[in-house]
């Protein structure tokens, strides 16, 4: 599916999953993390939204694994979950990332190309309801988003909530329905809990890197 569809479906997945995890569905920072997670699997495609912004990594992953290979598998999900648990990443960060990531895989399963969910094993799984970029794709997205949004206790304007994540600073005017002209100037509201969790994650990464360097020197 297209990047805009993955963004909307990542948000929809978070709206549905957050209450069941005991987390706020409308927290801007967590919603933003879910959207990032929903875009992350396509890092294996240099021409994708994520691939264009992380081109060296994307080119390497695409050359080694191909598109819809390792990054679109359950093994990748399991590896990410394992690493975040090992580093004790707060649930406020890990949960939305994983939910968004899984939403991407679920969305791509609806296309004729399907996914190699059991990678590196052979076999493609698909429930081909729509082709990427087809007129039917927005309808599927709208139905899923409507269902997820309807299950959310508080329902302010969806576009405003997505813009509050700061995503328009990254997307620019590429998706006018989400980021109209001038939306990039909107500042996301403060989210102290998620911000503190992010600082803890960064500190954990710095500690891990320092340990790796020390071990290499020894």
ABEGO torsion letter per residue (X at the ends): XBAAAAAAAAAAAAAAAAAAAGBBAABAAAAAAAAAAAAAAAAABAABAAAAABAAAAAAAAAAAEBGBAAABAAAAAAAAAAAAAAGBBAAAAAAAAAAAAAAAAAAAABAAEBBAAOABBEBBBBBABBBGBAAAAAAAAAAAAAAAAABABBBBAAAAAAAAGAAAAAEAABAAABBBGAAABBBBBBAAAAAAAAAAAAAAAAAAAAAAAAAAX
